[in-house]
Amino acid sequence: MSSGVLERWESEVGETSAELIARVRAHPRFGEAVHHSVKKALNHITIDPVLHNTFRDLGHVILASLALFMDATGGLTHRRLRDLSANSGALSSGRAAALLLRLQFIGYVRGDPEHKNGSVRIYVPTEKMKTAYRKRLLIDLESIAMLAPEAQATVDAFDNDTFRAYMAEMGRLMLSLGPRNHPDLTAFDALTNRNSGVLFLYMLVNEAWKDGGFPAPGPVRINASGMARALGVSRMHILRLLREAGMAGFIERDGTDTALVTPLLCDRLSLWFALFYTTNGAILARVMTAAAKRPSHTPRVMTSGGGYADSLAVQ
């Protein structure tokens, strides 16, 4: 891969600096990229409600990423998922086990048909899960390509093999970096870790924006019942999220059905996306570099999940 934006992000991802984040946020297309991620994510609720209903908070999204990472790097087992989840800080081992059962119930994971009695049971993400997760991931990769044009060709041809390589690199990076918390995002992270918290914040900033740079502060009409229906949660849950957003200084309310999205929420959302884009851009850089180095004649072998991987990469 030739030197470019992603390569610089990858070189700095271990120690994300204020200078790097400022540079990303100053990109002339940064607001457009964030708007793309927000708008497409909200539209995706109706496109794939099963995905939305299964991965309602960032902890579950991270856990699903770990499951796909394990499938790409040696196999998904109950114990491995539980242990990696605990080590990454994503979810407790109990919630990891519960999610694995949920994934089997909705047809996202199945037991390896070649399992033999007495051996560790390996679970295999189905094409249904991989396709759903890949399509959702592409929304944000499209945004990253707006900031790093060298990624466009890879994003346009983001097939199953590239997705598998991406999930392997994502898991390696997640585990090497460990839990990461930006001091300015404490209140923001508290909301994003709530049920549908990310999409709730997306709804607020999307409604407030009229034109110009995105996101921007402005008034929004609050319809708690409508938001609850759209997100598949209770009206009481939306009211709790609104109260917490107000306490964090993200919205201001005057007792009417109108609220004001504050500059603070816009700033925190932009910071959050800058960190998100640089991390995922670094993953994409590693995938592109590995692809560029791979000999065209490298033999492919079938994995336990029915997909293919380079024979040299199979462990």
N, C-alpha and C positions, 0 to 999 in steps of 0.2 A: 504494500500500500504506500503510495506516495505521501510525502509530508503534507499535512493539512490540519484542519481544525480538530478532527477526532484524535489524531495522533498526539496533539498537544494536550487534549483533555486526558488521554490515557496516561500520559507521563506525569500528570498532576493529580490523578484521582486519589492516590493514597493520602495526600495532604492537601485537601481542597482549600485553596487560599481565598482570601477576600478579593484579591486582585483577579483571580480566575472568574469568580462569580460576578464581579463588576463587569468584566469584559463580556461575559455571556449575556448579561442583562442589557448591555449597551448595544448589542447587535441590532442592526436596523430591522430585522425580521423577527426579533424575539417576541414582541407582542402578538404578531400574526401567528407564530408557532404556538404560543400559549392559548390563544383563542381557538385554534384548530383542535388542540387537545381537549379543551373544555367542551366545545360544541359537539365534537364527534363522540366524546364519552357520554354526554347526555343523550344523544341520539341512539347510542348503542344499547341503552337500557331496553328499548322496545325491540331492537334488532335481535338481541340475545338475552331474554329475561332469565334463562336458566343460569347463565354465567353470572349475571348480576345478583341473583338470589343466593348463589353459592358463595361468592367472594364479596361480602358486603363491607369488609374493613381491610385495612392494609395488612394486618396480621395474617388473615386467610390468603391474601394475594401472595404474600411472601412464602407462606407454607406451600401453596400450589407451585410456586417457582422452584422451591426446593424439591418437590416431588418430581418435577420434570427434569431438574438437574440430575437427580439420582437415576432416573430412567436413562439418561444420556451418558452416565458415567459409572455403570456397574450394576444397576438394578435398584428398583424401589422396593424396600421391605418395610414392614411395620416398625421394627426396632430402629432401623436407620433413619426413617422419617422422624420418629419420636426424638431420637438423640440429636439429630441435626437441628430440629426445631428448637429444642431447649438450648443448644449451644449458640444458635444464632440470635436468640432472644425474640423470635417471631411469635411463638405461642407455647403454652405449657404442653407437656407430653400428653396429658389427658385430652386437650382440645385437638392435638395432632391426630390422635387415634380416632376421635369423633369425626374429624373431617375426612379421614380415609374411608370410614364407613359411609359417609355422605357421598363421597366421590363414586363409590361402588354402586350406591343406590340409584344415582342419576345417570349411570352409564359412562362416567368419565374414567373409571379405573376398573380393571378386571384382573382376576387371578391369572397367573401365567398358565396356559393350558398344558405346558410341559412339566408342571410341578410334579415332583415325586414324593411319595410319603416319606417322612423323616427328614426331609430337607427344608431349609428356610423358604417360606413361601415368598415368591416374588410377584409383585403387582405391576401391571402394565397400563400406562395411560392409553386410553383408546384414541382412535382418530377423531372421535367427536370432541374429546377434551383438547387435543393438540390443535385441531382446526379452530376451535372457539378461542383458545388462548392466543394463538398466532394472529388471528384477525384483530383481537383487541390490542395486542402489543403493537401491531402495525400503525395504529392511530398515532401513538407517541413517536414511533420511529419516523413516520412521515414528518412530524414536527421537527425532529432532530435534523432531518435532511434539509429543512429550510435554513438551518444554521450552519450545516456542514454539507455543502453540495457534493463532496466526494462520496457521501453515503447513498446518494440517490439511486445509483445503479443496483446496489445491493438491496435496498428497500424495495425497488421495483421487482426484483427477482427473489423475494424472500420466500423460498420454497421450504418444504418440510426438512430437508437436510440442513439448510441454513438455520432454520428455527432450532433444530436439535443442537447444533453447534453453539448457537446463541445461549440456550438455556444452560449448557455445560459451562460456558464462560461466566454467565450470570451467577451460578451457584458458587463457582470458585472465588469470584470477587466478593460476593456476600460473606462467605465464610472467612476470607482473608481479612476483610475490613472489620467484621464484627458489627455489633450495634453502634449506630452513629446518630448523634443528636446534636443539632445546631442550637446554640443557646438562645437564638432569637425565635426559634420555632416551637418552644415548649407548649404554649397555649394552642398553636396551630396543630401540632402533632396530637394533642389531646383530643381535638375534634376529629381529625382524620382517622383516628383509631376507634371511633365510635361507629356503630352500625350505620352505613350509608353516609358517614360524615364527609368523605371527600366529595361525593356528588351533591350533597347539601350545600357545601361551600361553592361548588361549581355553579349551582343554580342561582345563588345570590349574586355572584359577580357577573354571570351571563345576563341576568335580568337587569342589572344596574347599568351595563354598558350600552351606549347609544352609538357613538362613533369615535374616531380617533384612536389613540393608543389603548391597548387592552392589557390588563384590566384597568378600570377607572372607577372612582367613587361615584355614587349617585343613588337616587331613591329607588326603592323596589316595593312593589305591592306584595304584601304577605298574605298568602292563602295557604294556611297550614294544612287544611284538608286536601287541597290540590297537590301540594308537595308530598304529602303522605301517600296519596294514591300513586303518584308517579314513581316514588321510590319503593313502594311496597312495604311501608312501615306504618306504625300507628300515628295518629294525629298527636297523641301525647308525646311520642318520641320526638316529633318535629318541634313541638313547643319546648321540650328540654334542650334541643340543639339550639334553638333561637335564644333561649335564656343564656346558655353557655357562650354563644357567640357574642351576646351583648356584654356579658361579664368580662370577656377577653378584649373588648373594645373593637370588635370586628364589625358590629352594626350598632346603630343608635335608634331607639324607638321612643315614640312620644305617646304611646297608649292607643294609637290608631292602627289601621291595617297597613300602614306604610312604615318602612324602615329605611335608614340611610346606610349604605355600604360605605365604610370608612376608608381613608387612605391606608390605614394600618393593615386591613385585610388585603388590600391590593398589593401592598409591599410584601407581606408574608407569603402570599400566593406566588408572586414573582420569584421570591427567594427560593421557595420550595421547588418550583419548576426548574430554576437554574441548577440546583443541586441534582434534581432528578435527571435532567437532560445530560449533564456532564457525566454522571455515573453510567447511564445507559449508553451514552455515546462512547465511553471508554470500552464498554463490553463489545459494542459494534466494531470498534477499532480492532480489538483482538481477533474477532471473527474474520474480519477482512484481511488482516495480516496473515492469519493461518491459512486462509483460502488462497492467498497470493503465493504462499510458499509451498503449497501442496502440489506435488508432481501430478500432471494430468493423467498419468498411467497408474496412480495409486489404486490398488485393488479395493473393492468394496465388499463387505461381508454383512450378512443378515444378522441383526440383533435379536434378542429375545422378544422384543416388542414388535417384530415384523418389519422394522425399518432397516436402514442401511447406515453403516459408518465405515470410516477408513479402517482397514485392517490394523494399521499401526497404532490407532487410537483406542482400540478395544482392549479393556483391561480385565 
